[in-house]
Amino acid sequence: MGFVMRFLELKEKEVINCKDCKRLGYVADIEFDCKTGRIMAIIVPGPGKILSCFGSNSEYYIRFNDIVRIGPDIVLVDIDHCNIHKMHDNHC
């Protein structure tokens, strides 16, 4: 059996970009394909957003294939800052 993790465990992890070592925040949600069950992206509240509900209306939409590693405390992603999509509605 492979590595198994619950969503609540993923939400406790901080997301850090390997390109610039910038802390993006904590995982707030995921997007998955209902037909295949595959995770498509993780969603992280944008700057100034507190507890996923107060503050800025933007969110970081990070494609799952941009995740380098999920460790015990952090999620490492490898993306250029200009490729971190900010969401205002449901999709980029």
Rosetta silent file (secondary structure, phi, psi, omega in degrees, C-alpha in Angstrom):
SEQUENCE: MGFVMRFLELKEKEVINCKDCKRLGYVADIEFDCKTGRIMAIIVPGPGKILSCFGSNSEYYIRFNDIVRIGPDIVLVDIDHCNIHKMHDNHC
SCORE:     score description
SCORE:     0.000 S_00000001
   1 L     0.000  138.400 -179.183    0.000    0.000    0.000 S_00000001
   2 L   -80.182 -171.526  179.773    1.277    3.480   -0.885 S_00000001
   3 L   -69.286  129.313 -179.229    1.383    6.660    1.139 S_00000001
   4 L  -121.906  137.419  179.402   -2.048    7.593    2.482 S_00000001
   5 L  -143.992  141.919  175.312   -3.047   10.958    3.907 S_00000001
   6 L   -86.475  155.596  179.663   -6.317   12.466    5.019 S_00000001
   7 H   -59.386  -38.856  179.773   -7.427   15.891    3.832 S_00000001
   8 H   -61.892  -32.498  176.557   -7.312   17.236    7.406 S_00000001
   9 H   -70.361  -38.336  178.849   -3.620   16.284    7.568 S_00000001
  10 H   -64.902  -36.970 -179.246   -2.970   18.086    4.276 S_00000001
  11 H   -65.830  -19.071 -179.892   -4.669   21.242    5.605 S_00000001
  12 L   -85.171   -2.693 -174.469   -2.127   21.415    8.443 S_00000001
  13 L   -98.776  138.940  177.388    0.790   21.744    6.021 S_00000001
  14 E   -85.526  140.896 -179.574    2.368   25.002    4.896 S_00000001
  15 E   -98.767  126.485 -178.535    2.976   25.477    1.161 S_00000001
  16 E  -127.338  133.411  178.814    6.432   26.752    0.176 S_00000001
  17 E   -86.386  123.341 -179.935    7.630   27.572   -3.337 S_00000001
  18 L   -66.432  -29.085 -176.686   11.068   26.062   -4.104 S_00000001
  19 L   -62.348  -42.737 -176.119   11.806   28.702   -6.777 S_00000001
  20 L  -128.352    8.182 -179.457   11.945   31.641   -4.377 S_00000001
  21 L    58.748   23.213 -179.088   11.519   29.987   -0.934 S_00000001
  22 L   -81.432  135.815  174.444    8.357   32.058   -0.471 S_00000001
  23 E   -81.172  123.123 -178.183    5.754   30.903    2.024 S_00000001
  24 E   -95.567  -22.565 -178.923    2.402   30.862    0.254 S_00000001
  25 E   128.804 -161.542 -177.958    0.248   29.820    3.201 S_00000001
  26 E  -109.771  148.511  178.455   -1.596   26.685    4.256 S_00000001
  27 L   -59.669  127.433  179.512   -3.700   24.354    2.140 S_00000001
  28 L  -108.257  -30.060 -175.151   -7.339   25.429    2.448 S_00000001
  29 E  -159.949  169.743  173.567   -9.016   23.236   -0.152 S_00000001
  30 E  -130.753  157.280  172.355   -8.452   20.846   -3.027 S_00000001
  31 E  -117.141  130.168  179.197   -9.983   20.515   -6.462 S_00000001
  32 E  -134.586  158.169  178.937  -10.545   17.013   -7.766 S_00000001
  33 L   -84.129  118.907 -177.082  -12.049   15.339  -10.813 S_00000001
  34 L   -63.842  -31.258 -177.882  -15.309   13.688   -9.771 S_00000001
  35 L   -75.480  -41.637 -175.902  -15.081   11.054  -12.501 S_00000001
  36 L   -99.101  -21.003 -176.409  -11.527    9.860  -11.847 S_00000001
  37 L    79.836    3.863 -178.845  -11.100   10.863   -8.202 S_00000001
  38 L   -79.069  140.581  174.968   -7.734   12.458   -9.059 S_00000001
  39 E   -75.685  127.490 -178.784   -6.639   15.615   -7.275 S_00000001
  40 E   -95.436  -35.609 -175.867   -6.264   18.414   -9.826 S_00000001
  41 E  -161.757  159.846  168.788   -5.028   21.266   -7.611 S_00000001
  42 E  -108.842  151.305 -178.272   -4.554   22.567   -4.113 S_00000001
  43 E  -122.033  128.693 -177.375   -5.971   25.925   -3.123 S_00000001
  44 E  -122.271  130.951  177.707   -4.218   28.269   -0.713 S_00000001
  45 E   -56.955  140.322  179.949   -5.782   31.527    0.592 S_00000001
  46 L   -72.025  175.920 -179.512   -4.100   34.578   -0.910 S_00000001
  47 L   -57.734  138.135  177.376   -2.194   37.232    1.040 S_00000001
  48 L    84.372   -1.275 -179.751   -4.213   38.970    3.723 S_00000001
  49 L   -94.183  125.833 -176.097   -6.817   36.235    3.924 S_00000001
  50 E  -109.986  131.880  177.267   -7.311   34.932    7.460 S_00000001
  51 L    53.535   32.232  176.931   -8.829   31.543    8.264 S_00000001
  52 L    61.302   11.924 -178.121   -9.882   31.151    4.614 S_00000001
  53 L  -138.460  -22.985 -178.506  -12.769   33.577    5.047 S_00000001
  54 E  -108.200  144.948  174.430  -11.682   37.106    5.984 S_00000001
  55 L   102.111 -144.988 -174.579   -9.683   39.514    3.864 S_00000001
  56 L   -55.921  148.888 -179.217   -8.652   39.293    0.222 S_00000001
  57 L   -89.702   -2.367 -176.692  -10.939   37.504   -2.216 S_00000001
  58 L   -92.440  154.394  177.253   -8.066   35.873   -4.141 S_00000001
  59 E  -136.550  151.843  173.234   -6.703   32.382   -3.718 S_00000001
  60 E   -86.460  129.083  177.348   -3.657   30.588   -5.101 S_00000001
  61 E  -108.743  108.101 -174.396   -4.609   27.727   -7.421 S_00000001
  62 E  -114.544  116.110 -178.994   -1.630   25.352   -7.605 S_00000001
  63 E   -59.914  143.349 -176.400   -1.838   22.420  -10.011 S_00000001
  64 H   -62.216  -32.171 -179.962   -1.170   19.071   -8.396 S_00000001
  65 H   -74.358   -5.522  174.099    1.595   18.229  -10.883 S_00000001
  66 H   -89.661   -1.606  177.248    3.509   21.319   -9.620 S_00000001
  67 E   -81.359  126.151 -179.700    3.883   19.715   -6.188 S_00000001
  68 E   -86.117  -46.594 -176.314    7.442   18.458   -5.662 S_00000001
  69 E  -158.178  144.200  172.029    7.028   16.776   -2.296 S_00000001
  70 E  -111.879  111.534 -178.169    4.598   16.481    0.558 S_00000001
  71 L  -100.678 -173.547 -178.358    6.550   16.222    3.791 S_00000001
  72 L   -65.170  -28.006 -176.793    5.530   15.842    7.422 S_00000001
  73 L  -123.385  -22.385 -173.562    5.083   19.619    7.898 S_00000001
  74 E  -134.749  161.571  171.608    5.225   21.289    4.480 S_00000001
  75 E  -115.652  118.822  178.753    4.200   20.976    0.843 S_00000001
  76 E   -94.430  128.936  176.609    6.972   21.976   -1.556 S_00000001
  77 E  -120.405  154.495 -178.755    5.911   23.330   -4.932 S_00000001
  78 L  -127.705   90.394 -178.294    8.120   24.326   -7.852 S_00000001
  79 L  -142.771  147.900  171.555    6.535   27.115   -9.853 S_00000001
  80 L   -69.755  143.464 -176.900    7.444   30.503  -11.216 S_00000001
  81 H   -56.837  -33.927 -179.555    5.603   33.186   -9.285 S_00000001
  82 H   -72.259  -14.082  178.579    3.864   34.331  -12.458 S_00000001
  83 H   -95.785    1.910  174.280    2.459   30.795  -12.903 S_00000001
  84 L   -83.951  109.043 -175.591    0.722   30.775   -9.520 S_00000001
  85 E   -77.873  135.342  173.660   -2.822   31.440  -10.579 S_00000001
  86 E  -100.583  129.262 -179.638   -4.960   33.652   -8.402 S_00000001
  87 E  -100.367  141.858  173.031   -8.603   32.724   -8.380 S_00000001
  88 L  -117.101  -25.189  177.432  -11.445   35.171   -7.839 S_00000001
  89 L  -121.999 -137.008 -177.170  -14.273   32.860   -8.802 S_00000001
  90 L   -80.949  -34.498 -175.184  -14.369   29.098   -9.333 S_00000001
  91 L  -141.631  164.284  179.402  -11.560   28.757  -11.895 S_00000001
  92 L   -72.227    0.000    0.000   -8.648   30.672  -13.421 S_00000001
